[in-house]
Amino acid sequence: MRNAFIEELVSLATQYPHIALVVGDLGYSVVEPFADRFPDRFINAGVAEQNMTGLAAGMASEGYHVFTYSIANFPTFRCAEQIRNDVDYHRLPVTVVSVGGGLAYGALGYSHHAVQDYALMRSFPNLLIAAPGDPMEVRACMRYLAGNPQPSYLRLGKAGEPNFHTTVPDVAPGKWLKVADGVDRGDGRATLLSTGAAMGIAMGWRNAPQYHHHSVHSMPLWSMASKPDQIAAVQPFDVVETLEDHLRDGGFGSWLMEAVVGQPGVETRLRAHALTPAVCGTVGSQKMLNALGGLGPVHRFDALGVIGAADFSQIGLYQPSILRT
């Protein structure tokens, strides 16, 4: 996803002379194509993410569309006040880019784990969340954001994510993108609806017997303002199961449930799959932590949807008690 991001940013900056990139002293081996091509629109703000965000807001107030770039929690939680006061409330065109969303930086420790970022960023009333599921959706989100400058949050995976779309899709806030067709077995239509890099998990789950008939949809763009569209989007399905690499509380599934609450016969169709709090404060690989949090291979789930200790030994994972201090 990182490569798709920088390739698209360079292309868009050629078209839009007001696009700028500000980084927090990282991203080298990724951001050089932009820095070399547009040195007058590239700033390394140093390891000072709050200053980076304030700087971006100031530039945006003078007509720039600024992309800030850092890892996981650094441009989000560390900069929450600046995002709220400087960017969101002033409706400035700053796109906060977080690379390594979810547990992508698992082995670097929980300072690098972004599993509460949706909860924070979706609480800002004017901010659009862009959580692409594959590199094609990264390109689609970048084109939408460049054409519609506004306060926004772009959540990227780390690297190596496969393409599930064959072409760059047409995206819009609140729009569901079909990734894979489902099969109506006579007991109703069901779909897995993911956001962000959880699309890869959804496609993997679809190989399990209990999900083989499900279609797969993705929602890369969502916000407070796109909630009213969701009742109509849910209506064609008898079961909608959301999937996200984020805690359930305050996450994407919660957002969708809030959007349809009080609608008879609609809210009961929803199921939410998200990480459990077991991942919080735990260190390990992304694969291990996703499994620990309930997003591992679906065929290894027990009746409660939780991987047991015996399963951890079978797939080479450590029990959480070993990892906690």
C-alpha atoms as a printed R data frame, in Angstrom:
    type eleno elety resid chain resno       x       y       z
1   ATOM     1    CA   MET     A     1   0.000   0.000   0.000
2   ATOM     2    CA   ARG     A     2   2.868   2.409   0.735
3   ATOM     3    CA   ASN     A     3   4.182   2.176  -2.803
4   ATOM     4    CA   ALA     A     4   0.720   2.726  -4.289
5   ATOM     5    CA   PHE     A     5   0.328   5.756  -2.023
6   ATOM     6    CA   ILE     A     6   3.560   7.462  -3.041
7   ATOM     7    CA   GLU     A     7   3.134   6.634  -6.732
8   ATOM     8    CA   GLU     A     8  -0.347   8.129  -6.712
9   ATOM     9    CA   LEU     A     9   0.782  11.137  -4.665
10  ATOM    10    CA   VAL     A    10   3.519  11.953  -7.182
11  ATOM    11    CA   SER     A    11   1.057  11.621 -10.047
12  ATOM    12    CA   LEU     A    12  -1.539  13.805  -8.345
13  ATOM    13    CA   ALA     A    13   1.036  16.418  -7.319
14  ATOM    14    CA   THR     A    14   1.914  16.781 -10.990
15  ATOM    15    CA   GLN     A    15  -1.729  17.588 -11.675
16  ATOM    16    CA   TYR     A    16  -2.397  19.628  -8.522
17  ATOM    17    CA   PRO     A    17   0.391  22.135  -7.708
18  ATOM    18    CA   HIS     A    18  -1.024  22.771  -4.231
19  ATOM    19    CA   ILE     A    19  -0.364  19.211  -2.941
20  ATOM    20    CA   ALA     A    20   2.426  19.015  -0.336
21  ATOM    21    CA   LEU     A    21   3.927  16.260   1.831
22  ATOM    22    CA   VAL     A    22   5.175  16.683   5.412
23  ATOM    23    CA   VAL     A    23   6.791  13.723   7.185
24  ATOM    24    CA   GLY     A    24   7.821  13.031  10.755
25  ATOM    25    CA   ASP     A    25  11.430  12.029  10.036
26  ATOM    26    CA   LEU     A    26  10.561   8.644   8.572
27  ATOM    27    CA   GLY     A    27   9.359   7.018   5.381
28  ATOM    28    CA   TYR     A    28  12.724   7.064   3.696
29  ATOM    29    CA   SER     A    29  12.908   4.404   0.975
30  ATOM    30    CA   VAL     A    30   9.246   5.342   0.344
31  ATOM    31    CA   VAL     A    31   8.913   9.140   0.091
32  ATOM    32    CA   GLU     A    32  12.021   9.911  -2.004
33  ATOM    33    CA   PRO     A    33  10.160   9.966  -5.348
34  ATOM    34    CA   PHE     A    34   8.042  12.866  -4.069
35  ATOM    35    CA   ALA     A    35  10.893  14.641  -2.275
36  ATOM    36    CA   ASP     A    36  13.132  14.450  -5.341
37  ATOM    37    CA   ARG     A    37  10.420  15.559  -7.765
38  ATOM    38    CA   PHE     A    38   8.899  18.323  -5.634
39  ATOM    39    CA   PRO     A    39  11.550  19.516  -3.146
40  ATOM    40    CA   ASP     A    40   9.724  22.818  -2.655
41  ATOM    41    CA   ARG     A    41   6.604  20.938  -1.508
42  ATOM    42    CA   PHE     A    42   8.321  18.427   0.778
43  ATOM    43    CA   ILE     A    43   9.161  19.081   4.438
44  ATOM    44    CA   ASN     A    44  10.715  16.809   7.039
45  ATOM    45    CA   ALA     A    45   9.289  18.177  10.293
46  ATOM    46    CA   GLY     A    46  11.452  15.901  12.429
47  ATOM    47    CA   VAL     A    47  10.324  13.693  15.284
48  ATOM    48    CA   ALA     A    48   7.737  16.285  16.265
49  ATOM    49    CA   GLU     A    49   4.365  15.072  15.055
50  ATOM    50    CA   GLN     A    50   2.319  17.732  16.854
51  ATOM    51    CA   ASN     A    51   4.400  20.449  15.215
52  ATOM    52    CA   MET     A    52   4.045  18.587  11.917
53  ATOM    53    CA   THR     A    53   0.252  18.748  12.191
54  ATOM    54    CA   GLY     A    54   0.200  22.411  13.187
55  ATOM    55    CA   LEU     A    55   2.538  23.212  10.304
56  ATOM    56    CA   ALA     A    56   0.276  21.304   7.916
57  ATOM    57    CA   ALA     A    57  -2.766  23.220   9.154
58  ATOM    58    CA   GLY     A    58  -0.989  26.523   8.601
59  ATOM    59    CA   MET     A    59   0.003  25.529   5.074
60  ATOM    60    CA   ALA     A    60  -3.547  24.350   4.379
61  ATOM    61    CA   SER     A    61  -4.928  27.704   5.513
62  ATOM    62    CA   GLU     A    62  -2.786  29.271   2.774
63  ATOM    63    CA   GLY     A    63  -4.183  27.035   0.032
64  ATOM    64    CA   TYR     A    64  -2.170  23.821   0.179
65  ATOM    65    CA   HIS     A    65  -3.600  20.310   0.444
66  ATOM    66    CA   VAL     A    66  -1.121  18.781   2.866
67  ATOM    67    CA   PHE     A    67  -0.489  15.085   3.467
68  ATOM    68    CA   THR     A    68   1.209  14.341   6.793
69  ATOM    69    CA   TYR     A    69   2.916  10.955   7.010
70  ATOM    70    CA   SER     A    70   3.996   8.869   9.998
71  ATOM    71    CA   ILE     A    71   3.573   5.466  11.650
72  ATOM    72    CA   ALA     A    72   0.402   4.159  13.261
73  ATOM    73    CA   ASN     A    73  -0.373   6.164  16.410
74  ATOM    74    CA   PHE     A    74   2.205   8.903  15.950
75  ATOM    75    CA   PRO     A    75   0.212  11.153  13.558
76  ATOM    76    CA   THR     A    76  -3.128  10.345  15.234
77  ATOM    77    CA   PHE     A    77  -3.159   9.887  19.022
78  ATOM    78    CA   ARG     A    78  -0.069  11.997  19.584
79  ATOM    79    CA   CYS     A    79  -1.652  14.802  17.543
80  ATOM    80    CA   ALA     A    80  -5.291  14.497  18.625
81  ATOM    81    CA   GLU     A    81  -5.587  18.069  19.897
82  ATOM    82    CA   GLN     A    82  -3.978  19.556  16.796
83  ATOM    83    CA   ILE     A    83  -6.178  17.467  14.499
84  ATOM    84    CA   ARG     A    84  -9.314  18.520  16.355
85  ATOM    85    CA   ASN     A    85  -8.586  22.211  16.905
86  ATOM    86    CA   ASP     A    86  -6.425  23.093  13.907
87  ATOM    87    CA   VAL     A    87  -7.618  20.775  11.141
88  ATOM    88    CA   ASP     A    88 -11.104  19.422  11.764
89  ATOM    89    CA   TYR     A    89 -12.822  22.427  13.335
90  ATOM    90    CA   HIS     A    90 -11.395  24.709  10.655
91  ATOM    91    CA   ARG     A    91 -12.297  22.222   7.887
92  ATOM    92    CA   LEU     A    92  -8.791  22.443   6.460
93  ATOM    93    CA   PRO     A    93  -7.570  20.159   3.650
94  ATOM    94    CA   VAL     A    94  -5.075  18.106   5.637
95  ATOM    95    CA   THR     A    95  -4.873  14.354   5.072
96  ATOM    96    CA   VAL     A    96  -3.338  12.532   8.030
97  ATOM    97    CA   VAL     A    97  -1.596   9.440   6.647
98  ATOM    98    CA   SER     A    98  -0.914   6.579   9.039
99  ATOM    99    CA   VAL     A    99   1.183   3.705   7.734
100 ATOM   100    CA   GLY     A   100   0.938   0.353   9.508
101 ATOM   101    CA   GLY     A   101  -2.657   0.500  10.724
102 ATOM   102    CA   GLY     A   102  -3.941  -2.220  13.004
103 ATOM   103    CA   LEU     A   103  -1.203  -4.574  14.163
104 ATOM   104    CA   ALA     A   104   1.073  -4.311  11.135
105 ATOM   105    CA   TYR     A   105   4.022  -3.231  13.316
106 ATOM   106    CA   GLY     A   106   3.283  -5.970  15.846
107 ATOM   107    CA   ALA     A   107   6.825  -6.896  16.853
108 ATOM   108    CA   LEU     A   108   7.808  -3.255  17.473
109 ATOM   109    CA   GLY     A   109   5.502  -3.114  20.477
110 ATOM   110    CA   TYR     A   110   2.170  -1.652  21.408
111 ATOM   111    CA   SER     A   111   3.409   1.921  21.000
112 ATOM   112    CA   HIS     A   112   3.130   1.074  17.280
113 ATOM   113    CA   HIS     A   113  -0.255  -0.721  17.421
114 ATOM   114    CA   ALA     A   114  -3.135   1.310  15.961
115 ATOM   115    CA   VAL     A   115  -6.229  -0.498  17.234
116 ATOM   116    CA   GLN     A   116  -8.134   2.492  18.623
117 ATOM   117    CA   ASP     A   117  -7.496   4.949  15.781
118 ATOM   118    CA   TYR     A   118 -10.911   4.589  14.121
119 ATOM   119    CA   ALA     A   119 -12.552   5.412  17.451
120 ATOM   120    CA   LEU     A   120 -10.524   8.599  17.755
121 ATOM   121    CA   MET     A   121 -10.682   9.790  14.180
122 ATOM   122    CA   ARG     A   122 -14.361   9.088  13.558
123 ATOM   123    CA   SER     A   123 -15.238  11.259  16.555
124 ATOM   124    CA   PHE     A   124 -14.178  14.367  14.619
125 ATOM   125    CA   PRO     A   125 -17.330  15.634  12.883
126 ATOM   126    CA   ASN     A   126 -15.756  16.990   9.694
127 ATOM   127    CA   LEU     A   127 -13.168  14.276   9.087
128 ATOM   128    CA   LEU     A   128 -13.432  11.574   6.415
129 ATOM   129    CA   ILE     A   129 -11.839   8.187   7.094
130 ATOM   130    CA   ALA     A   130 -10.135   6.554   4.113
131 ATOM   131    CA   ALA     A   131  -9.252   2.951   4.927
132 ATOM   132    CA   PRO     A   132  -8.365   1.155   1.680
133 ATOM   133    CA   GLY     A   133  -8.346  -2.625   1.573
134 ATOM   134    CA   ASP     A   134  -5.793  -3.146  -1.181
135 ATOM   135    CA   PRO     A   135  -3.420  -1.066  -3.342
136 ATOM   136    CA   MET     A   136  -6.155  -0.439  -5.920
137 ATOM   137    CA   GLU     A   137  -8.333   1.115  -3.237
138 ATOM   138    CA   VAL     A   138  -5.353   3.211  -2.111
139 ATOM   139    CA   ARG     A   139  -5.211   4.736  -5.580
140 ATOM   140    CA   ALA     A   140  -8.982   5.246  -5.606
141 ATOM   141    CA   CYS     A   141  -8.954   6.957  -2.207
142 ATOM   142    CA   MET     A   142  -6.045   9.187  -3.178
143 ATOM   143    CA   ARG     A   143  -7.842  10.347  -6.307
144 ATOM   144    CA   TYR     A   144 -11.015  11.040  -4.347
145 ATOM   145    CA   LEU     A   145  -9.169  12.988  -1.651
146 ATOM   146    CA   ALA     A   146  -7.230  15.040  -4.188
147 ATOM   147    CA   GLY     A   147 -10.447  15.924  -5.977
148 ATOM   148    CA   ASN     A   148 -12.315  16.631  -2.751
149 ATOM   149    CA   PRO     A   149  -9.828  18.273  -0.344
150 ATOM   150    CA   GLN     A   150 -11.060  18.129   3.248
151 ATOM   151    CA   PRO     A   151  -9.983  16.969   6.714
152 ATOM   152    CA   SER     A   152  -9.251  13.276   6.239
153 ATOM   153    CA   TYR     A   153  -7.458  10.256   7.644
154 ATOM   154    CA   LEU     A   154  -5.776   7.768   5.304
155 ATOM   155    CA   ARG     A   155  -5.014   4.477   7.051
156 ATOM   156    CA   LEU     A   156  -2.549   2.285   5.166
157 ATOM   157    CA   GLY     A   157  -1.207  -1.196   5.693
158 ATOM   158    CA   LYS     A   158   2.526  -1.655   5.964
159 ATOM   159    CA   ALA     A   159   3.651  -3.486   2.815
160 ATOM   160    CA   GLY     A   160   3.000  -6.506   0.638
161 ATOM   161    CA   GLU     A   161  -0.802  -6.391   0.571
162 ATOM   162    CA   PRO     A   162  -2.234  -8.146  -2.516
163 ATOM   163    CA   ASN     A   163  -4.656  -6.631  -4.995
164 ATOM   164    CA   PHE     A   164  -8.205  -7.951  -4.792
165 ATOM   165    CA   HIS     A   165  -9.639  -5.495  -7.315
166 ATOM   166    CA   THR     A   166  -8.506  -5.862 -10.925
167 ATOM   167    CA   THR     A   167  -8.981  -2.157 -11.669
168 ATOM   168    CA   VAL     A   168  -9.105   1.045  -9.636
169 ATOM   169    CA   PRO     A   169 -12.680   1.191  -8.296
170 ATOM   170    CA   ASP     A   170 -14.985   4.191  -8.136
171 ATOM   171    CA   VAL     A   171 -15.241   5.228  -4.488
172 ATOM   172    CA   ALA     A   172 -17.439   7.613  -2.521
173 ATOM   173    CA   PRO     A   173 -18.121   8.102   1.203
174 ATOM   174    CA   GLY     A   174 -20.350   5.342   2.522
175 ATOM   175    CA   LYS     A   175 -20.266   3.379  -0.744
176 ATOM   176    CA   TRP     A   176 -19.990  -0.418  -0.598
177 ATOM   177    CA   LEU     A   177 -17.594  -1.950  -3.128
178 ATOM   178    CA   LYS     A   178 -18.206  -5.541  -4.196
179 ATOM   179    CA   VAL     A   179 -15.004  -7.566  -4.004
180 ATOM   180    CA   ALA     A   180 -16.376 -11.109  -4.391
181 ATOM   181    CA   ASP     A   181 -19.786 -12.526  -5.291
182 ATOM   182    CA   GLY     A   182 -21.795 -14.643  -2.887
183 ATOM   183    CA   VAL     A   183 -24.224 -17.527  -3.290
184 ATOM   184    CA   ASP     A   184 -27.824 -17.484  -2.081
185 ATOM   185    CA   ARG     A   185 -28.303 -20.950  -0.577
186 ATOM   186    CA   GLY     A   186 -31.996 -20.339  -0.004
187 ATOM   187    CA   ASP     A   187 -31.529 -19.107   3.562
188 ATOM   188    CA   GLY     A   188 -30.870 -15.482   2.632
189 ATOM   189    CA   ARG     A   189 -28.104 -13.289   1.292
190 ATOM   190    CA   ALA     A   190 -25.051 -12.740   3.477
191 ATOM   191    CA   THR     A   191 -21.963 -10.590   3.103
192 ATOM   192    CA   LEU     A   192 -18.698  -9.837   4.860
193 ATOM   193    CA   LEU     A   193 -18.196  -6.063   4.925
194 ATOM   194    CA   SER     A   194 -14.639  -4.977   5.692
195 ATOM   195    CA   THR     A   195 -12.765  -1.721   5.929
196 ATOM   196    CA   GLY     A   196  -9.031  -1.226   5.680
197 ATOM   197    CA   ALA     A   197  -6.537  -4.065   5.446
198 ATOM   198    CA   ALA     A   198  -9.075  -6.443   7.016
199 ATOM   199    CA   MET     A   199 -10.170  -7.146   3.449
200 ATOM   200    CA   GLY     A   200  -7.411  -9.740   3.259
201 ATOM   201    CA   ILE     A   201  -8.816 -11.458   6.342
202 ATOM   202    CA   ALA     A   202 -12.321 -11.391   4.857
203 ATOM   203    CA   MET     A   203 -11.127 -13.023   1.647
204 ATOM   204    CA   GLY     A   204  -9.354 -15.693   3.684
205 ATOM   205    CA   TRP     A   205 -12.442 -16.394   5.784
206 ATOM   206    CA   ARG     A   206 -14.476 -16.856   2.639
207 ATOM   207    CA   ASN     A   207 -12.631 -20.127   2.036
208 ATOM   208    CA   ALA     A   208 -14.130 -21.582   5.233
209 ATOM   209    CA   PRO     A   209 -17.381 -23.578   4.848
210 ATOM   210    CA   GLN     A   210 -19.422 -21.262   7.071
211 ATOM   211    CA   TYR     A   211 -18.516 -18.247   4.924
212 ATOM   212    CA   HIS     A   212 -18.209 -19.823   1.498
213 ATOM   213    CA   HIS     A   213 -21.613 -18.492   0.405
214 ATOM   214    CA   HIS     A   214 -20.926 -14.949   1.636
215 ATOM   215    CA   SER     A   215 -20.141 -12.149  -0.747
216 ATOM   216    CA   VAL     A   216 -17.355  -9.756   0.250
217 ATOM   217    CA   HIS     A   217 -17.738  -5.985   0.231
218 ATOM   218    CA   SER     A   218 -15.378  -3.205   1.227
219 ATOM   219    CA   MET     A   219 -16.083   0.315   2.463
220 ATOM   220    CA   PRO     A   220 -12.901   2.370   2.118
221 ATOM   221    CA   LEU     A   221 -14.513   5.786   2.752
222 ATOM   222    CA   TRP     A   222 -16.763   6.528   5.733
223 ATOM   223    CA   SER     A   223 -17.554   9.302   8.201
224 ATOM   224    CA   MET     A   224 -20.283  10.739  10.396
225 ATOM   225    CA   ALA     A   225 -21.839  12.327   7.326
226 ATOM   226    CA   SER     A   226 -22.172   9.022   5.438
227 ATOM   227    CA   LYS     A   227 -24.198   7.227   8.120
228 ATOM   228    CA   PRO     A   228 -27.636   8.044   6.620
229 ATOM   229    CA   ASP     A   229 -26.811   6.035   3.471
230 ATOM   230    CA   GLN     A   230 -26.276   2.792   5.351
231 ATOM   231    CA   ILE     A   231 -29.871   1.726   6.010
232 ATOM   232    CA   ALA     A   232 -30.512   1.359   2.283
233 ATOM   233    CA   ALA     A   233 -27.156  -0.378   1.790
234 ATOM   234    CA   VAL     A   234 -27.917  -3.021   4.432
235 ATOM   235    CA   GLN     A   235 -31.474  -3.696   3.199
236 ATOM   236    CA   PRO     A   236 -30.623  -6.177   0.368
237 ATOM   237    CA   PHE     A   237 -28.859  -8.514   2.817
238 ATOM   238    CA   ASP     A   238 -30.229 -10.832   5.461
239 ATOM   239    CA   VAL     A   239 -26.877 -10.923   7.278
240 ATOM   240    CA   VAL     A   240 -24.080  -8.335   7.223
241 ATOM   241    CA   GLU     A   241 -20.910  -9.251   9.137
242 ATOM   242    CA   THR     A   242 -18.412  -6.435   9.547
243 ATOM   243    CA   LEU     A   243 -14.698  -7.121   9.837
244 ATOM   244    CA   GLU     A   244 -11.941  -4.774  11.023
245 ATOM   245    CA   ASP     A   245  -8.441  -4.913  12.536
246 ATOM   246    CA   HIS     A   246  -9.464  -2.579  15.361
247 ATOM   247    CA   LEU     A   247 -11.148  -2.969  18.721
248 ATOM   248    CA   ARG     A   248 -14.909  -3.444  18.576
249 ATOM   249    CA   ASP     A   249 -15.679  -0.455  20.802
250 ATOM   250    CA   GLY     A   250 -15.691   2.686  18.694
251 ATOM   251    CA   GLY     A   251 -14.763   0.844  15.525
252 ATOM   252    CA   PHE     A   252 -16.264   0.296  12.089
253 ATOM   253    CA   GLY     A   253 -18.834  -2.274  13.199
254 ATOM   254    CA   SER     A   254 -19.999   0.058  15.947
255 ATOM   255    CA   TRP     A   255 -20.249   2.866  13.398
256 ATOM   256    CA   LEU     A   256 -22.494   0.776  11.148
257 ATOM   257    CA   MET     A   257 -24.686  -0.305  14.064
258 ATOM   258    CA   GLU     A   258 -25.088   3.330  15.095
259 ATOM   259    CA   ALA     A   259 -26.126   4.140  11.529
260 ATOM   260    CA   VAL     A   260 -29.055   1.684  11.530
261 ATOM   261    CA   VAL     A   261 -30.071   1.697  15.192
262 ATOM   262    CA   GLY     A   262 -33.804   1.961  15.713
263 ATOM   263    CA   GLN     A   263 -34.640   0.578  12.287
264 ATOM   264    CA   PRO     A   264 -36.921  -2.459  12.799
265 ATOM   265    CA   GLY     A   265 -35.594  -5.543  11.081
266 ATOM   266    CA   VAL     A   266 -32.333  -3.901  10.040
267 ATOM   267    CA   GLU     A   267 -30.090  -3.667  13.093
268 ATOM   268    CA   THR     A   268 -30.714  -7.348  13.916
269 ATOM   269    CA   ARG     A   269 -29.033  -8.329  10.642
270 ATOM   270    CA   LEU     A   270 -25.638  -7.051  11.747
271 ATOM   271    CA   ARG     A   271 -22.743  -8.970  13.297
272 ATOM   272    CA   ALA     A   272 -19.416  -7.358  14.167
273 ATOM   273    CA   HIS     A   273 -16.016  -9.075  14.052
274 ATOM   274    CA   ALA     A   274 -13.179  -7.081  15.566
275 ATOM   275    CA   LEU     A   275 -10.102  -7.468  17.734
276 ATOM   276    CA   THR     A   276 -10.605  -8.278  21.396
277 ATOM   277    CA   PRO     A   277  -8.798  -6.324  24.149
278 ATOM   278    CA   ALA     A   278  -6.439  -9.297  24.538
279 ATOM   279    CA   VAL     A   279  -4.152  -7.653  21.973
280 ATOM   280    CA   CYS     A   280  -3.738  -4.488  24.035
281 ATOM   281    CA   GLY     A   281  -0.359  -4.344  25.733
282 ATOM   282    CA   THR     A   282   0.813  -7.527  24.003
283 ATOM   283    CA   VAL     A   283   3.802  -7.856  21.678
284 ATOM   284    CA   GLY     A   284   4.152 -10.287  18.799
285 ATOM   285    CA   SER     A   285   3.869 -10.655  15.058
286 ATOM   286    CA   GLN     A   286   0.856  -9.316  13.202
287 ATOM   287    CA   LYS     A   287  -0.289 -12.862  12.444
288 ATOM   288    CA   MET     A   288  -0.012 -13.885  16.072
289 ATOM   289    CA   LEU     A   289  -1.773 -10.815  17.427
290 ATOM   290    CA   ASN     A   290  -4.621 -10.999  14.914
291 ATOM   291    CA   ALA     A   291  -5.155 -14.620  15.924
292 ATOM   292    CA   LEU     A   292  -4.989 -13.748  19.610
293 ATOM   293    CA   GLY     A   293  -7.563 -11.007  19.049
294 ATOM   294    CA   GLY     A   294 -10.019 -13.293  17.262
295 ATOM   295    CA   LEU     A   295  -9.164 -12.556  13.633
296 ATOM   296    CA   GLY     A   296  -7.116 -15.650  12.907
297 ATOM   297    CA   PRO     A   297  -7.943 -18.455  10.454
298 ATOM   298    CA   VAL     A   298 -11.647 -19.015  10.900
299 ATOM   299    CA   HIS     A   299 -11.466 -22.799  10.750
300 ATOM   300    CA   ARG     A   300  -9.508 -22.790  14.019
301 ATOM   301    CA   PHE     A   301 -12.172 -20.949  15.989
302 ATOM   302    CA   ASP     A   302 -13.955 -22.759  18.778
303 ATOM   303    CA   ALA     A   303 -17.682 -22.364  19.438
304 ATOM   304    CA   LEU     A   304 -17.088 -18.974  21.068
305 ATOM   305    CA   GLY     A   305 -15.003 -17.678  18.187
306 ATOM   306    CA   VAL     A   306 -11.849 -17.727  20.312
307 ATOM   307    CA   ILE     A   307  -8.638 -19.611  19.608
308 ATOM   308    CA   GLY     A   308  -7.736 -21.951  22.428
309 ATOM   309    CA   ALA     A   309  -4.300 -22.573  23.931
310 ATOM   310    CA   ALA     A   310  -3.909 -25.868  22.085
311 ATOM   311    CA   ASP     A   311  -4.494 -24.106  18.783
312 ATOM   312    CA   PHE     A   312  -1.786 -21.581  19.633
313 ATOM   313    CA   SER     A   313   0.768 -24.356  19.927
314 ATOM   314    CA   GLN     A   314  -0.391 -25.896  16.653
315 ATOM   315    CA   ILE     A   315   0.121 -22.730  14.628
316 ATOM   316    CA   GLY     A   316   3.320 -21.631  16.313
317 ATOM   317    CA   LEU     A   317   1.927 -18.830  18.459
318 ATOM   318    CA   TYR     A   318   2.728 -17.951  22.037
319 ATOM   319    CA   GLN     A   319   0.125 -17.911  24.750
320 ATOM   320    CA   PRO     A   320  -0.506 -14.362  25.962
321 ATOM   321    CA   SER     A   321   0.677 -15.136  29.492
322 ATOM   322    CA   ILE     A   322   4.180 -15.655  28.130
323 ATOM   323    CA   LEU     A   323   4.199 -12.249  26.486
324 ATOM   324    CA   ARG     A   324   2.696 -10.120  29.230
325 ATOM   325    CA   THR     A   325   4.867  -8.530  31.897
